[in-house]
Amino acid sequence: MEQLRKKSLHLYVRWAAHTSRGDHSRKPRDPEEEKILFLLDRNRWQWALASKRLEKLGPRRYRWNG
């Protein structure tokens, strides 16, 4: 019975950790915020390519060298 309890607890903890990741807000972003986040992400991507931390291997294929 003790082994089953430990196994059950372990499975429950893994399930709870996995399901709690999806708790995101369903509220749509403000268009201005969306634009700013896109530009920040694009600049971060360009910086990674320029600094050779990110290497383009082909279309839609990259390697992280960081």
N, C-alpha and C positions, 0 to 999 in steps of 0.2 A: 504494500500500500504506500509506503514511504517513497519508493522508487517512482511509482505512478504519479504521486503528488509533485515530486521534483520535475519530472518530465512534463507534466501538465503546466506547471508554473513557467518552465522554460519556453514552452510553446506559446503560452499566453503573452509573455514578455516580448517575444519576437513578433507576434501578431500585433500587439499594441504599438510597438515601435514602428512597424511598417505602416500601419493605418494612420498614425498621427501625422505623417509627413504630408498628407493630402489636404490638410486644413488651411487652405488659402482663401483669401477673401474673394467673394464672387462679384464684388463691386467693380465695375469697369473703371479703367484708369482715365484720368483727365487727359485730353488730347495733347496739351502742352507738356505734361509729365511724360507721356508716351514718346513724344518727339525728343525730349531731353535724354531719356534713357536710351533711346536708339542711337543718338549721337555719341553718348558716352561709351556705349558698347562698341560702336564702329571705331572710335578713336583708340580704344584699348586693343582691338583686333589689329588695327594698322600698326600700332606701336609694337606689338608682339611680332608681327611680320618683319618690321624694319630692324628690330633688335636681334633677329634670328632666333628668338625663343620659340617661335612657331615657324615651321618650315612647310611650304606647300609641296606636296608630293605629286599631285595631279588634280583633276577636277573633283572637288568635294572630298579630297583626302589631304590631311594635314598630320604633322608629327610635332609633339610638344618636346622641346629641347631644354626646358627650364628646370 
